[in-house]
Amino acid sequence: MTDHMQQPIMTVARTDVATLHEAFTVQQALDDIRSRGLGERIVYFYVVDADGALVGVVPTRRLLIAPLEQRLSEVMIRRVVTISAEATVLDALEAFAIHRLLAFPVVDRHRRILGVVDVGLFSDEVFDLTERERMGEVFEAIGFRVSQVRDVSPLRAFRFRFPWLTATIASGTVCALLVSAFEVTLAQALVLAFFLTLVLGLGESVSIQSMTVAIHALRSTRPTLRWYVSAFRRELGTALLLGAACGLTVGAVVWLWRGAAVEAVAIGSSLVLTLAAASLFGLSVPTLLHALRLDPKIAAGPVTLALADVCTIVIYFMLATALLR
């Protein structure tokens, strides 16, 4: 299996690439397609300039519903994810697992298209392109195959995962600096230091819960603004209830243990706000990564926790400082 994964991508790429000139109108593009005919299943039409270099891509559906007089340069998507001709089959598998596109053009260093790789080449399953949930399972299977191969190379796995962990390192440094800025507040109420870890832990737990729910939903749902607003309202309502319950419980513990009423209110109130913010990050980060065609399973955790920690520190100490004056 490993030997096959290291083969050049051009050994499996198709050469029946559907290319269209950027100066074409939609009508001219359709006429050109009819005159040439289509090869195997065509998912995307790639747009090239006068030199044959790739400049954009037009999904089939977008081409069919666009006004006939509109030019392809106005319809196409300019940001095209490509695979280098020097890439391996393993690199292509990784691209499918991360970006979740149905096909990628293989280009040379001048961005001229040499071929195309289709997701069907890497899946033994027969699937309907309209079944988004089924497609999600296909991409998950591809991702699992990539992880199996990546496991044999710790260095490559390190290079893939470590950059996202720098978000945790950066947030930890920022949190340390923020805490040092509130030395006076800590000196006034040492009990704040005792419960800081608890507040951070609760914020991280809620953010992870929201993130897990979001990632699962994104496997079978195309995110839209309406979907995001609906999901956010649901998560926010849950987070406020959790925050109120945790805030009352922890506040009571602080008051009964230390007899510090102001500090109890500060800690309890901060939990309500931090858990609400944590739910926002837990939902928003995976959604944004999905929109950018990055893998939420790898990147969402470190980024979400980093944002939740920094936000928790700011809310916790700013609220305590305001109430202790």
Disulfide bonds with the S-S distance in Angstrom:
none
